[in-house]
Amino acid sequence: MLEWRAASGQQAADRLAIRELIDAYAHCADRRDGQGQLDLFTADAYVAMFLDSQSTEPSQEFHGRAALAPVVDSLKNYDMTTHFNGQSTIAIDGDRATGETYCITYHLHTVDDQRMMTTMSVRYLDTFVKQDARWLFSERKLFFDWTEKRPSFT
């Protein structure tokens, strides 16, 4: 169970900045701003994807910001995406923080002339660092809890 406590002015500002970082990631993804998305990570960032959220081993791992470029570019395979961020928990310890964010993603794409919608429930487990007065992702683990694929007629 998470314990609630009042945040100091600096902690509140840091929480807001981290939440804006989380939202910027989704915004850049949906706008296909690959460079903007990459700029949200430290140079030595680590990203792991768990396509089976129950697995202890990631399906894919990426070491360093440069290694993330193909992942960011893969969103161009979709006609449109929408990332809807839900609740977040954030724990700050100086210039480091950890957090968990829930997200529902919608990916519209075409398969054999049929429009398809893929909806995914994703949980992000993040480690953040503050560098040069700016919060960045230093580690991001994506857990895909469920996926639904269906035809889209609109």
N, C-alpha and C positions, 0 to 999 in steps of 0.2 A: 504494500500500500504506500502510495506517495504521501509525503508529509507536506502540508501547505505551510509556508511562512512568508511573511511580508518581505518584499525585495527592497534593497536600498535603491537610491536614485541611479547609481551606476549599474547595479544588477538589472534594474528595470530597463535601462537603456541598452544593455548588452542583450537581454532577452528579446527586445524588439528588433535589434540589429540581426540577431540570429534568425528570428522568424522571417525577417525580410530576405535573408540569404536563402532560406528554404523556399520561400515563394518565388524568388528570382530564378532559382533552378527550374521550377515548373514553368514560369513565364518564358524563359529562354528556350526550353524544350518545345513549347507550343508554338513559338514564333520562329523556330528553326535557326535560332541565333547560337550556332555552335561555338563560336569564339567567346561569346558572352557567357555561355554555360561553362566552358573550360576555365575561364578566368575566375570562377567561383571556388576553384580547388587550389590547394597548395601545389607547388611544383613536384613534390614527392608523394602526392596523395595516393591512397590505396582504396580501390573500389572492388567490392565482391558482390556477385549476384547469386542468390539462392532461388533457383527456379522451383525447387521443392523446399518450401519454407521449413519443413521438418528435418531437413538434412543438416548435418553438422559440417559438411564440406561444401564449399561454394561450387556452383556450376561453372562460373567464370570468375577470373580475377584479373585486375588491371593495376599495374604499378607505375605511378607517375602520371602527371597531367597529360603528357604527349600520348600515352597509351590509350587515353580515353577518347581521342578524336574519332576513331571509327565507330565507337558506341554512340557518340553524339550524332554523327552523320547517319547512323542507321534509322533515325527517326524520319529521315527523308523518304523512307519506304512507305510511309503512311500518307494518305491524302490530307488528313487532319488529325490532331490529337488535342485532348483536353486533360490536364492534370488538375484534380481538385483536392487540395490539401485539407485535411481534417485536423484533429487534435494533435498537439505536440506536447511533449514533456521535455524540459531543458534543465540541466543541472550545470551550474557555472562554478568553476574553481579557478579564479584568477583569469589568466589568458587562455584557458582551456575550458572546454565544455563538452558535455555529451547530451544526446537527445534521441527521442523516438518520435517519428511523425507517421501518421496514417495518411494514405493517399488512395483515391480511386482514379484510375486512368481510363480514358476512352480513346481508342485508336480506330479510326475509320480508314479502310483500305479496300482495294478492289482485287478480287480473285476470280479469274475466268469470267470477266464481265459482270460479276455479281458484287455489289457493295456489301462489305462485311464490317461488323462492329466487334471489336475485341475490347472487353472490359476487364480490368485487373484490379485486385486489391493488393496494394503494395505497402509494406512497412519499411521505413528507412531507419536504420540504427546508425547514428552519426557521431563522429568526433569532430569538434570544431577547434580551431586555434585562431587567436587574434594576432595578426601580423600587420605592423605599420598602422595600427588603430582600426583595422578592418577584419571582420570575422570571415573565415574561409573554411571549407570542408577539408579536413586532413584525412578522414576516413569515412566512407559511406558504404554501408551494407544494405542491399535491397533484398527483401524477403517477399516473394510472390505467394500470397496466401491462397488466392484462387483466381481463376481465369474463366471467363465466359465468352464464347464466340457465337455470333448469330448473324443472319442476314440483316441488312439495314436497307429500308425502303425509302428513306427520305434523303 
